[in-house]
Amino acid sequence: MKTIKGRTFLLDEYMQMGWINPPAGTKLPQSTTSLNADGSRGSEKVIELSDEDLNSKEALLKAHGFNPINWELVSARNSKWQTGDGSGGLKNLYSSKITVKPTETGIDVDELTKFFNNFNSFKYKGIKVTPKQYNENGEFLEIDLADLHVGLLSYGAETGEDYDVKIARERLERAMSDIYERCKGRKFKRIVLSLLGDIMHVDNQNNTTTKGTRQDVDTRVSKMFDSALDMLINVVYSLGNIAPVDVICISGNHSQTLDYCLYKALEMCYRTDKNINFFNSPNPRKWRRYGKVLIGWGHGDMKPANATEWLQSEAYEDWGKSQFREVHFGHLHSEQGMKKFIDSISGLVTRYQPTLVASSAWEHSQGYSKNPKTLMSYVWNEDKGLREIWYSNI
């Protein structure tokens, strides 16, 4: 590689510009790329590398046009020859062939957190809400939004119902409208909005999940992200004008990194409003105690044996101060997926939340297609526990 005015040039670009000729009798391969069934990609190019760069995975990835943050080197093979450098010396050229696969996260979460935290030095007014139905002694409302899968494409003739970005927005708006209607004439001390993960359907521009499984998608990932962010901004704004809001942020298995990015972007919109509080650490599980009520949240893709045990060990101080304890998960796309577990000794209740999303082609083929599409909410009294359960069906 050679850098001129900040740009890296490959050998085929040199030759196109007439700067260098290939060795006599040498047939240079064309630059080619390929997509493999497992989601990995192949690339073959003629490149110029130093001996040091030849042993650098990052340099090889960059030479082939892959961002080392998003791609991981699987294998590499380089064939070497020498040619004149135009000044009487020699340079090494390589016919380089590599195979790469998407990284599991796609983005360095630590760097992303640092980037967003730097916004604190800027003057930004942000979005402001005015809680109009606040009552310091009132009950609190918990809304569990799980597995919206913005960007999933489902074809009704194949799966029984259509789904895309537009339909995702319409379903969320209908469910939230039902909640707003139920809130009329009532006052709350707080609203807890738990985002239980897989708000996004894929985790990168290659349309794969965090672990690299390809998905059927409706549009470009940038549009998915923009649409999901706009939906959540509107939800938080509407709820914040009812009562102060705690936003519980959980990443899913489909979109672990993009969920985190989405929540961070949402948090930035409200970071100057003391009525909106975000709980968005990288910890895959969260909990909060409100009076005698202790609630834990996770995505729900952990081992079933561990799903009902973690809260007592991780939130042991709040556990001892609570009387009513529940853990709420998503992931299964159905309230009936594992029903409701009640630990007879500790009294811990574990619930799996339903979803508004349509079935994907794979889910339909496996028979997971008849679950009711609904959003569940809970009205809690800090001293007396659970008072009501709302089903906002679409």
C-alpha atoms as one frame of an Amber mdcrd trajectory, in Angstrom:
protein
   0.000   0.000   0.000   1.071   3.593  -0.539  -0.488   6.670   1.080  -0.697
   9.943  -0.840  -2.465  12.902   0.762  -4.099  10.637   3.311  -5.389   8.081
   0.759  -4.262   4.447   0.450  -3.753   3.214  -3.136  -3.750  -0.412  -4.308
  -1.662  -1.716  -7.180  -4.549  -1.898  -9.655  -5.125   1.817  -9.101  -1.419
   2.525  -9.799  -1.659   0.738 -13.112  -4.898   2.433 -14.110  -3.180   5.780
 -13.552  -0.131   4.719 -15.539   2.232   5.032 -12.591   3.566   1.468 -12.684
   3.714  -1.536 -15.010   3.266  -5.146 -13.884   6.246  -7.534 -14.043   6.891
  -8.918 -17.509   4.866 -12.029 -18.267   2.782 -11.649 -15.122  -0.985 -11.935
 -15.407  -2.480  -9.941 -12.573  -5.735 -11.276 -11.098  -8.759  -9.033 -11.097
  -9.990  -7.686  -7.780 -12.801 -10.035  -6.790 -15.111 -10.481  -3.809 -17.406
 -13.350  -2.901 -20.178 -14.044  -0.365 -20.273 -17.461   1.284 -23.325 -19.299
   2.606 -22.184 -18.941   6.233 -22.090 -15.141   5.967 -18.324 -14.905   5.526
 -16.777 -13.056   2.587 -13.795 -13.623   0.338 -11.600 -10.981  -1.291  -8.708
 -11.268  -3.747  -6.567  -8.272  -4.717  -3.062  -7.332  -5.773  -1.662  -5.111
  -3.039   1.605  -3.560  -1.903   2.481  -4.301   1.721   5.525  -3.950   3.907
   6.858  -7.013   5.715   5.456  -5.571   8.930   1.987  -4.996   7.459   1.961
  -8.484   5.976   1.827  -9.898   9.516  -0.817  -7.433  10.665  -4.434  -8.594
  10.537  -5.609  -4.993  10.680  -3.411  -3.947   7.741  -4.625  -6.880   5.636
  -8.255  -6.102   6.372  -7.796  -2.426   5.506  -5.924  -3.284   2.303  -8.937
  -5.294   1.176 -11.378  -2.563   2.153 -12.740  -4.126   5.365 -13.094  -2.164
   8.602 -11.287  -4.138  11.371 -14.005  -3.109  13.841 -16.711  -4.775  11.749
 -14.779  -7.715  10.283 -12.573 -10.505  11.632  -9.857 -12.209   9.572 -10.484
 -15.962   9.160  -7.684 -16.899   6.749  -5.140 -15.257   4.463  -2.860 -16.378
   1.623  -0.321 -14.086  -0.052   1.865 -14.762  -3.119   4.886 -12.470  -3.415
   6.896 -11.004  -6.279   9.162  -7.967  -6.668   9.087  -5.165  -9.212  10.834
  -1.878  -9.731   9.786   1.038  -7.636  10.561   3.653 -10.311  13.719   4.917
  -8.592  16.095   2.017  -9.144  14.935   0.002  -6.157  12.537  -2.902  -5.648
   9.162  -3.179  -4.004   7.188  -6.188  -2.838   3.803  -6.924  -4.412   1.368
  -9.558  -3.213  -1.528 -11.381  -4.754  -3.541 -11.471  -1.559  -6.563 -13.664
  -0.879  -8.431 -13.449   2.428 -11.632 -14.732   4.029 -13.390 -12.600   6.644
 -16.486 -12.839   8.837 -18.492 -10.187  10.714 -17.311  -9.510  14.242 -19.762
 -10.450  16.995 -20.287  -6.866  18.149 -19.447  -4.878  15.023 -18.687  -1.791
  17.139 -16.353  -1.176  20.052 -18.837  -0.485  22.855 -16.212   1.202  25.050
 -15.301   3.612  22.267 -18.964   4.237  21.570 -19.652   5.038  25.219 -16.688
   7.423  25.288 -17.981   9.126  22.139 -21.439   9.719  23.574 -20.092  10.833
  26.941 -18.147  13.562  25.171 -21.464  15.169  24.309 -21.656  16.338  27.915
 -19.233  19.149  27.042 -21.632  20.584  24.454 -24.411  23.056  25.121 -27.573
  21.282  24.078 -31.124  22.117  25.094 -32.538  18.701  24.197 -36.173  17.637
  24.372 -38.138  18.730  27.420 -41.272  17.128  28.869 -43.812  18.409  31.403
 -45.384  15.648  33.538 -49.046  16.701  33.794 -50.404  13.641  35.623 -47.750
  13.338  38.309 -48.677  12.385  41.856 -45.911  11.932  44.405 -48.032   9.405
  46.298 -49.423   7.672  43.212 -48.856   4.227  41.745 -46.273   3.543  39.068
 -46.845   2.117  35.607 -44.458  -0.404  34.017 -44.564  -0.852  30.211 -42.568
  -3.763  28.756 -41.646  -3.260  25.089 -39.956  -6.404  23.808 -38.794  -7.667
  20.428 -40.160  -5.035  18.056 -37.637  -6.172  15.393 -37.725  -2.981  13.357
 -36.566  -3.894   9.852 -37.885  -7.464   9.768 -39.573  -8.320   6.473 -42.465
 -10.769   6.550 -44.550 -11.580   3.470 -48.183 -12.275   4.293 -48.698 -14.858
   1.547 -45.874 -16.875   3.105 -46.294 -16.255   6.832 -49.912 -15.150   7.222
 -49.186 -11.491   7.964 -47.095  -8.696   6.474 -44.460  -6.841   8.461 -42.022
  -4.067   7.639 -40.775  -0.788   9.120 -44.044   1.018   8.390 -46.172  -1.726
   9.955 -43.899  -1.850  13.013 -44.529   1.855  13.555 -48.290   1.477  13.085
 -48.496  -1.413  15.559 -46.493   0.418  18.188 -48.606   3.557  17.776 -51.856
   1.567  18.162 -50.611  -0.192  21.290 -49.350   3.030  22.837 -52.623   4.813
  21.999 -54.433   2.200  24.083 -52.077   2.897  26.993 -52.568   6.659  26.704
 -56.337   6.148  26.814 -56.051   4.006  29.959 -53.935   6.720  31.585 -56.581
   9.421  31.129 -57.948  10.641  34.440 -55.200   8.869  36.413 -52.037  10.131
  38.059 -48.791   8.242  38.498 -45.675   8.683  40.564 -43.547   7.274  37.773
 -43.635   5.364  34.488 -41.084   2.603  33.917 -40.475   1.902  30.221 -38.454
  -1.294  29.867 -36.942  -1.871  26.428 -36.270  -5.600  26.529 -34.046  -5.949
  23.483 -34.235  -6.810  19.786 -35.808  -3.448  19.063 -33.695  -3.682  15.899
 -33.866  -6.802  13.726 -30.217  -6.945  12.649 -26.937  -5.714  14.066 -25.016
  -4.428  11.039 -25.152  -3.358   7.400 -24.631  -6.971   6.325 -28.139  -7.739
   7.616 -27.019 -10.343  10.116 -27.670 -10.841  13.808 -24.920 -10.221  16.341
 -23.613 -13.769  15.806 -23.774 -13.537  12.017 -27.087 -15.188  11.078 -28.522
 -13.565   7.945 -32.064 -12.155   8.150 -34.862 -11.085   5.826 -34.941  -7.291
   6.021 -37.206  -4.555   4.746 -34.684  -1.799   4.089 -31.196  -0.452   4.729
 -29.945  -0.670   8.297 -29.564   3.114   8.509 -33.265   3.555   7.777 -34.159
   0.872  10.334 -32.128   2.723  12.940 -33.588   6.142  12.104 -37.133   4.771
  12.165 -36.657   2.941  15.472 -35.117   6.032  17.074 -37.987   8.223  15.900
 -40.529   5.749  17.308 -38.859   5.657  20.721 -38.404   9.440  20.881 -42.160
   9.813  20.409 -42.993   7.140  22.992 -40.730   8.648  25.661 -42.006  12.156
  24.925 -45.665  11.124  25.269 -45.040   9.178  28.478 -42.914  11.986  29.917
 -45.828  14.361  29.583 -47.821  12.033  31.848 -45.249  11.338  34.584 -41.456
  11.117  35.068 -39.993   8.163  33.162 -37.324   5.571  33.966 -36.064   3.966
  30.740 -34.617   0.489  31.305 -32.333  -0.479  28.405 -31.683  -4.142  27.578
 -29.928  -5.327  24.411 -31.120  -8.398  22.530 -29.456 -11.318  20.789 -30.414
 -10.127  17.292 -29.062  -6.601  17.681 -26.850  -6.419  20.741 -24.735  -3.513
  19.538 -27.319  -1.545  17.574 -29.770  -1.764  20.478 -27.107  -0.209  22.688
 -26.429   2.491  20.070 -30.152   3.130  19.731 -30.580   3.584  23.475 -27.555
   5.879  23.679 -28.915   8.055  20.872 -32.303   8.162  22.626 -30.622   9.091
  25.890 -28.805  11.979  24.211 -32.150  13.435  23.116 -33.308  13.692  26.740
 -30.030  14.074  28.605 -30.854  17.568  29.887 -34.317  16.588  31.179 -34.331
  15.513  34.834 -37.761  13.920  34.368 -36.334  11.240  32.043 -33.799   8.819
  33.558 -31.917   6.189  31.572 -30.417   2.943  32.850 -28.231   1.899  29.934
 -25.096   0.227  31.234 -23.665  -2.657  29.141 -24.899  -5.052  31.853 -27.346
  -7.439  30.105 -29.559  -7.434  33.207 -31.018  -4.531  35.162 -33.091  -4.158
  38.315 -34.822  -1.388  40.218 -36.589  -1.294  43.568 -39.620   0.951  44.042
 -40.650   0.803  47.700 -41.356  -2.857  48.444 -41.427  -3.794  44.747 -38.266
  -5.220  43.147 -38.281  -5.814  39.383 -35.494  -7.307  37.282 -35.265  -7.223
  33.490 -33.318  -9.171  30.877 -33.710 -10.117  27.251 -34.524 -13.738  28.076
 -31.947 -15.656  26.049 -30.048 -16.871  29.098 -30.200 -20.498  30.249 -33.590
 -21.262  31.866 -31.829 -22.658  34.935 -30.239 -19.248  35.557 -33.222 -17.094
  34.608 -34.894 -17.292  38.014 -31.774 -17.187  40.205 -29.737 -14.145  39.209
 -31.875 -11.423  40.839 -31.412 -12.631  44.403 -27.626 -12.921  44.062 -27.022
  -9.711  42.079 -29.527  -7.433  43.809 -29.143  -8.901  47.285 -29.444  -5.575
  49.126 -32.665  -4.589  47.364 -33.883  -8.173  47.667 -33.738  -7.909  51.443
 -35.698  -4.647  51.392 -38.438  -5.893  49.066 -41.584  -7.939  49.471 -42.850
  -8.198  45.874 -40.285  -9.536  43.394 -40.569 -10.185  39.685 -38.281 -10.741
  36.696 -39.510  -9.790  33.217 -38.011 -11.142  29.987 -38.700 -10.923  26.252
 -37.098 -13.096  23.543 -39.777 -15.802  23.281 -42.301 -13.498  21.545 -45.099
 -14.910  23.673 -46.514 -14.564  27.162 -47.336 -18.268  26.933 -43.853 -19.235
  25.798 -42.798 -20.351  29.281 -45.867 -19.134  31.128 -45.424 -17.548  34.534
 -43.049 -19.098  37.064 -43.574 -18.589  40.804 -40.837 -19.692  43.181 -42.688
 -21.101  46.183 -39.793 -20.333  48.539 -38.724 -16.822  47.539 -42.010 -15.707
  46.004 -40.167 -14.562  42.867 -42.440 -14.310  39.819 -40.859 -14.695  36.371
 -42.797 -13.521  33.306 -42.013 -13.686  29.600 -43.490 -10.802  27.638 -45.352
 -11.004  24.306 -44.499  -8.886  21.276 -46.060  -6.804  18.511 -43.869  -8.287
  15.773 -45.111 -10.627  13.039 -43.584 -14.052  12.593 -40.546 -14.323  10.364
 -40.434 -16.909   7.601 -38.323 -19.162   9.823 -40.637 -18.805  12.836 -43.645
 -19.572  10.662 -41.953 -22.674   9.245 -41.362 -23.874  12.815 -44.960 -23.235
  13.874 -44.303 -20.138  16.021 -46.897 -18.003  14.279 -50.137 -17.860  16.270
 -49.063 -15.869  19.301 -51.300 -12.875  20.174 -49.732  -9.553  19.217 -49.890
  -7.383  22.304 -47.990  -5.048  24.600 -48.203  -5.762  28.337 -48.167  -3.136
  31.104 -48.373  -3.377  34.884 -49.747  -0.970  37.480 -47.852  -1.250  40.776
 -48.392   0.079  44.267 -45.067   0.533  46.047 -46.481  -0.835  49.302 -49.101
  -3.332  48.106 -47.525  -4.769  44.968 -49.176  -5.521  41.620 -52.637  -3.991
  41.166 -53.459  -4.305  37.438 -52.213  -5.916  34.215 -53.027  -4.226  30.897
 -53.081  -5.937  27.510 -52.798  -3.487  24.610 -53.796  -5.710  21.707 -53.452
  -4.587  18.095
